[in-house]
Amino acid sequence: MTPPPPPPPPPTVLVNNGAISPHAPPSAASFLESTPGAYTTARGLLWWPRHLLRLAHSARLLAQSHPHLLGLPEPRPLDFSLSGTPIHSLVNPSVRVAIHEMRSRLPVPLMDEEDFAVTALVRGGDSGEGLDVFVHAGTYPPPVFGEAGARVAVAGRGRDAAAAKYAPWARMRKTMEKMRPPGVTELLLTNDGDRILEGSVTNFFVVCQKEEHQRNGPFSYQTLATEFEVQTAPLSDGILPGIIRQIVIEVCHDLGIPVREVSPSWSEHELWQEAFVTSSLRLIQHVESVQAPLLWEDIQSKTWSDVSWGVKQFQGAGCITTQIQREILKRARTEEYDIKNLL
């Protein structure tokens, strides 16, 4: 019996300055590895105005201090204010074309609530004037919260120009792959082997027991205000200002969950009760385990199999992580950018 033909690949669209690429687009990861520029990736255009503001900030920062990461030969100022070209006027027309094309290629019309991924990238124009805009769009099956946790390992140093989100990082982070133990799904960054900054594509959080308190009973949301706090690295330590990172901080403040912007310290990992990572695609994902080299010097010259690791295990998605995740989903339903505005 002849086996059935494989299903067609999910539709993917690449738009350049409003024109659809006539060639089969690469994956989003391959596209970013091959194209310099500032970029942002959103899930279903959630919090799209925030993404555009960060994209403008990233492009300005790179143009002034790291022009090669933006595809520019030399530094130059960029103006996305009302006196210049607003970032939404530059980017949204190509997003509109990409989504319209995605709708036409799907067997069932793409509904507002269906999940997909949109990556918008700006880079120095080929003529040396202005900026080129690329938009990569494709379907995105979101992970189910609580089913599979992230397994993370400390594997490399913090990024240069960390305040900007830039495509060449997709290629640079490959240098850390020799330190990825089997089964690890995300790599963490640190500059001293102790203070954890962020993930290679995520922001990193822990729910940490305050040192002055001893646990006398089961861990619960009710005991959090006095005994625990959520920790994540501050922007001043050199991390990306993640969209969901900021929303988590806002959620914690609104729910009365203590949150402190301080880099989680591996030397205090015995006090960690929960951990999670965030990104604009996965939103929030609980962490199953964290691994870190016992000797930080090993990370520079060895592979994962030559290193002795310390491991911190967690038991599923904790109550605080779950509480934050529920609130983020509530806000996502009310703050999603209306796709109809682009069509």
N, C-alpha and C positions, 0 to 999 in steps of 0.2 A: 504494500500500500504506500502510495506516495505521501510523504508527510505534508501537512498543510504549510503554506508559505508563512514565513515569519511576519508578525504584524509590522506595519509600516512604522518608522521612527516617529516619535511625537513631533508635531510641527515646531519649527524654530525659524525665527525671522531676524534678519540683520538689516538695519536701515542706516544709511549714511547721508546726513544732511537732507533728510526727507525723501531720499530715493531708496527703494528696496534693492538689496544686493541680488543680482541675477544668479549668483553662485550659491551652492548649498552652504549654509553658515556652519562654522565650527561650533563646538560646545562653548558655553559661556566662559569656562575655565581656560580653554585654548585661546579664545579670543583675547582674554585679558593678558595672557602670557605673551602674546605677539603684538600688542598695541599699547604704546605708552599713553598716559593721560590720567586725569582725575576721573573717578567714577563713583557711582553709587548703585546698589542693588536693592530693589524693593520687592516685597511679596504682595501681589495684587494691588499695588499702589497704596498700600497702607502707609499712613503718615507721609504721603508724597511731598507736601510742602516742606517738611523738615528735611527730607532727602535733598530737595533742590537747594535749600540754604546751605547744607553741608557741602554739596557739590561745588557751589560757588566759592565757599570758604577754602576748600581743598585746592581748587584751581588757582585762586589768588595766592595762596601760600606757596604752591609749587612754582608759579610763574616768577615769584620774587626771589626765592631762596634755592630752589632745586629745579631749574627750568628744564633740564634734560629729562626729568621724570614726567614732564608734561609734553615732551616732544618739541621743546623750543631750543634754539641755539644759544640764547642768552637771556638774562633776566629782563622782564618787562612788567609794567603794571597792568592789571586787569580791572575793569570797572563793570560791575553788574548792578550798579545802582540805577535809579530812574534816569540819570544823565547818560548812562551807557545803555547796553542791551541787557534788560532784565533776564535772569537765568531761566525763568519759565518760558519767556518768549523765544529763547535760544533752543531749549530742549524739548518742550512739549509738542511742537509740531511733528518732530520725528517719533515721539512716543505715540502720538495719535495715529500716524501711518502704521507703526508696528502693530498696535492693537487691532486696528481695522484689518490688517492682513492676517493676523492670528485668527480673528473671527472667521474669516473667509476660508481658512484652511482646516478648521476643526470640523469633524463630522456633525457635531452638535454645536450650535451657536454658543460662544463663550458668554456665560452669564456673569453678572457683576460679582457674585459670591464665589465663583470658581477660582482656585488658586493658580497663579502663574508667577513667573519671575521676570522682572524688567530690570535690565542693567543699562544705565545711561552713562556714557563716557564722553568727555570733552578733551581735545588735545590741540596742540598748535597746528594751524592750518598749513597745508602743503605749500601755499604761496607765501607763507610767512606773515600774512595778514589774517586777523580774525582767528576763530577757532572752528575746528571740525567737530561735528556731533555724530556719535554712533549710538544706536539703541539696539540692544540684543534682547529678544523676548522669546520665551518658551514656557511650556506648561511646567508646573512644579507640584508634585504630590507631597503635601506637608506631612511630617512625621506626627504620629499620635503621641501626645504628651503622656509620659509615664510608662510607655511600653518599652522603650529602649533608651537607656541613659548614655551620656557621653563618657568615654574612657580617655582621660587626658594625661599627658606627660610633659614635664618641663624639658625643653629640648633646644632652646636657642636664646639669643640676646634680643633685646628690644629693637624696634625699627627706627631707622632714620626718618626724619620728617613725619613722626608718628601722628601728628595732629591732622594730617591729610590722608585721604583714602586714594591710593594710586595703583594703577594696574601693574606696573613692574614688580610690585611686591609679590604677585602671584608666581613670578619666576624666581625671585630672590628667596622665597621661603623654602624652595626645593633643597637648598643647602642644608636644611635641618633634617631631611628625610633619613639620614644615616642614624639619627637618634630616635627614630620612631619605633618603639617596641611593637611586637605583633598585637593586633587587636585594638591599638590606640587609634581613636578617631579624631583627636585634635591635639595640637602641640601648643604648649604654653611658653611664654617669653619671660625672661628675667635677666637682669644685668648683674646680679650678685649671687645667684643661686639660692636666695631666700625669699625676697619680696617678689611676688608673682604679679606681673603687669597685666597681661591679657593673653588671649589665644591668638593663633596665627590668623584666624578668620572670625574670632568671637571676642566678646568681653567676658571676664571671669568674675564670679561672685562666690563668697562663702557666707554661711550663717555660722557665726563664731560665738562661743560662750565667752562672756566677759570674765577676765581672770579673777576678779574679786568675788565672783560667785561660785559656789559649789552646787552641783546638781543634787537636789534632794528628792526628786520625783521624776515622773516621765516628762519628756520634752513635749510641749504643746504651744499653741499660739498664745494662750493666756499667760504663759511664763516668759514670753519673749521680751516684753517691755523692760523687765528688770534684769534678766539674766543673759540675753543674747543681743547681737547686733549683726546686721548685714554689712559685709565689707566688700569693697571693690576699689581698684587702684584709682587715684586721682589723675586728672588730665595733666597736672604738673609733673607727674612721674614719667610722662612720655608715652601716652596711649592714644588710640583712636577714639574720638568722641562718638561712640556708637549711638545710633538712634534709639534702639531698645534699651541700651544702658541707661540713657537719660530718662526714659519712660519708667524703668524699674525704680530709679531714685525717686521720681515723682510719685509713683504708686506707694512706695514705702512711707513717704512723708504723709500722704493722704490717709493711709490706713493706720498710721501710728506705729509703724514698724521701725525701730531704730536702725538707721543706716549711717555708715561712716565711710568717707572716701579716704581709704588708706590701703596700700597694697597688702593683700593677705600674705602673711609670713609663714613659710613652710616650717620654720622652727616651732611654730605654735599650732601645727596641724592637728595635734591631739585635742585641741579645743574646737575644731571644726565639727559641726553637727550635720550640715548640709552643704552642698555646693551646686552651682548651676552655671551654664554658659548661655549667652544671648547673641542673637544675630537677627538681621532683618528678615531672613528666610525662615529659620527655625523658631524665631521669637524667643522662647525659653526652653531649655532642655536640662533636665537634672543630670548630675554627674554621678556615675557609678564608682569611679576610682580615680585617684590622682597618684601619679608616679613622679618621683624626683630623684636625681642622682645623689648618692650619699656624699660624693665629693664633686663639687662644682667644677673643678679643673678638668674632670674627665670629659666634660661635654665638648671641649674644644678639639680633642685629638683622637677620640675613640668612637666606635659605633655602639649601638644600644646593647649588643650582646657582650661587650667588654666592660660594661658599667654595672656597679652594684646599685640597686634601686631601693628606695624606701617607698612604701605604698600606703595610701589611706583609702579605705573602703567605706562606701555609704550603702545604706539599705533602702533603695528605691527613692522615689520623689518624696521629700519631706513635707511636713505640713506648711512650713513657711514658703517654700518654693511653690507649692500648689496654690496657696493663697495669692501669691503674686501673679502666678500664671492666670488664674481665673479673672483677676482684675484687668490684666493686660488684654485678654480676649474680650471682655466687656467694652473696653475702650476702643479696641480695634473695630468693633461693630458700629460704633458711633462716630469714629474719626476717620474712617476710610475715605480716601479721595474719590469723589464721584466720577467714575470712568466716563459717564455721559458727557462730562465737561470737555473731554478730549475728542469725542467722536462726532 
